[in-house]
Amino acid sequence: MNKKGFTLVELIVSFALSIVVVIYIFNVVLMIKDLYITKGIKTNLLLKQSEIATMIEDSFLEKELTLFTVSNEEVEFLYDDLSTKILTYNKEENYIEFDNKRVYLETGAEIGNFSFKDDVIVEKVTDQSYNSILSLKLPVVHNYIEGDYGINIVHLYNSVW
């Protein structure tokens, strides 16, 4: 008997093994693609979060905050030199703006509503002490990744009230 070829069983086994390997490689490629996309979105959201927070914190370092007011989509900061800067957002156009500088968010990111807390911590104020604490939160979430990538600011200041 002459055995120069493969049997039908050997062909079926080799095709089955090839299909298993191809499916495994395909799943690995999809997992890497998904990881690449989520990490890219997360990195961009963190960069934009840092950019906005840095602008706000820099304004607090330049001038002394004395008062702030919050409305539905706007926070107005009043400084000791009587200048003001406004933090606002637009959900339709998907941006956050501070002092007329807009930062556009990633597609798929959603902006929440302001939440804030303002407490007087010391009744008697000296020039060197802070009497109030501001806690301001503007959440930003993304429908593709978990977590809050919004603004969360806590700042001690001398309130005029």
C-alpha positions in Angstrom: 0.0 0.0 0.0 1.3 3.5 -1.0 1.0 6.2 1.7 1.9 9.5 -0.1 -1.0 11.8 1.2 -2.9 12.8 4.3 -5.9 10.9 5.5 -9.3 12.7 5.9 -9.0 12.6 9.7 -5.6 14.3 9.6 -7.0 17.1 7.3 -10.0 17.7 9.6 -7.7 17.8 12.7 -5.3 20.3 11.1 -8.2 22.5 9.9 -9.7 22.4 13.4 -6.4 23.4 15.0 -5.9 26.2 12.5 -9.4 27.6 13.1 -8.8 27.5 16.9 -5.5 29.4 16.5 -7.1 32.0 14.1 -10.0 32.6 16.5 -7.6 33.0 19.4 -5.5 35.5 17.4 -8.6 37.4 16.3 -9.8 37.7 20.0 -6.3 39.0 21.0 -6.4 41.6 18.2 -9.9 42.8 19.2 -8.8 43.0 22.9 -5.7 45.1 22.0 -7.8 47.4 19.8 -10.4 47.9 22.6 -7.6 48.6 25.1 -6.0 51.1 22.7 -9.2 52.9 22.2 -10.2 53.1 25.9 -6.7 54.2 27.0 -6.7 56.9 24.3 -10.0 58.2 25.4 -9.0 58.1 29.0 -5.7 59.9 28.4 -7.5 62.7 26.4 -10.1 63.2 29.1 -7.4 63.3 31.8 -5.4 65.9 29.8 -8.5 68.1 29.3 -9.4 67.7 33.0 -5.9 68.8 33.9 -5.9 71.7 31.5 -9.2 73.1 32.9 -8.2 72.6 36.5 -4.8 74.2 35.9 -6.4 77.3 34.4 -8.7 77.6 37.5 -5.9 77.0 40.0 -3.6 79.4 38.2 -6.3 82.1 38.6 -6.5 81.4 42.3 -2.7 81.8 42.6 -2.7 85.0 40.6 -5.4 86.7 42.7 -7.2 86.1 45.9 -10.7 84.7 45.6 -13.2 86.6 47.7 -16.6 85.4 46.5 -18.2 83.1 44.0 -21.8 82.6 42.8 -23.2 79.5 41.2 -26.1 79.3 38.8 -27.3 76.3 36.7 -24.5 76.3 34.1 -22.1 78.9 35.4 -19.8 79.8 38.3 -18.6 83.3 38.6 -15.5 83.9 40.7 -14.9 87.4 42.2 -11.3 88.3 43.1 -9.8 90.8 45.5 -9.1 93.3 42.7 -12.8 93.2 41.8 -12.2 91.3 38.6 -14.3 88.3 37.7 -13.8 85.1 35.8 -16.5 82.7 34.7 -16.5 78.9 34.6 -19.3 77.6 32.3 -20.1 74.6 30.2 -22.3 73.7 27.2 -23.7 70.2 27.0 -24.8 70.5 23.4 -21.5 71.6 22.0 -19.6 69.5 24.6 -17.2 72.1 26.0 -16.1 73.6 29.3 -15.0 77.2 29.3 -13.1 79.2 31.9 -12.1 82.9 31.4 -13.2 82.7 27.7 -10.9 79.7 27.0 -12.8 76.7 25.7 -11.8 73.1 26.1 -13.8 70.7 23.9 -14.3 67.2 25.3 -14.1 63.9 23.5 -17.0 62.6 21.5 -19.1 60.5 23.8 -18.3 62.5 26.9 -21.2 63.9 28.9 -21.1 66.8 31.3 -23.0 66.7 34.5 -24.3 69.6 36.6 -22.3 71.7 39.1 -22.4 70.7 42.7 -20.8 72.9 45.3 -20.3 73.4 48.9 -19.2 76.6 50.6 -18.4 76.5 54.4 -17.2 79.2 56.7 -14.5 77.5 58.8 -13.3 80.4 60.9 -15.4 83.3 62.2 -12.6 85.8 62.9 -10.4 86.6 60.0 -6.9 88.0 59.9 -4.9 88.9 56.9 -3.0 85.7 57.0 -5.8 83.2 57.6 -8.5 81.8 55.4 -12.1 81.7 56.7 -13.9 79.7 54.0 -13.6 76.6 51.9 -14.9 76.1 48.5 -15.7 72.7 47.1 -16.8 72.6 43.5 -17.5 69.6 41.3 -18.4 69.4 37.6 -18.6 65.7 36.6 -17.6 64.5 33.2 -18.3 60.9 32.2 -17.8 58.9 29.0 -20.2 56.3 27.7 -17.4 54.0 26.7 -15.2 54.0 29.8 -15.9 54.1 33.6 -15.0 56.9 35.9 -15.4 60.6 36.5 -13.1 62.9 34.5 -14.6 66.2 35.5 -13.4 69.1 37.6 -13.1 68.7 41.4 -11.7 71.8 43.1 -11.2 72.4 46.8 -9.9 75.8 47.7 -9.4 77.8 50.9 -10.1 81.5 50.6 -11.0 84.7 52.6 -14.7 85.3 52.1 -16.0 88.8 52.1 -19.1 87.7 53.9 
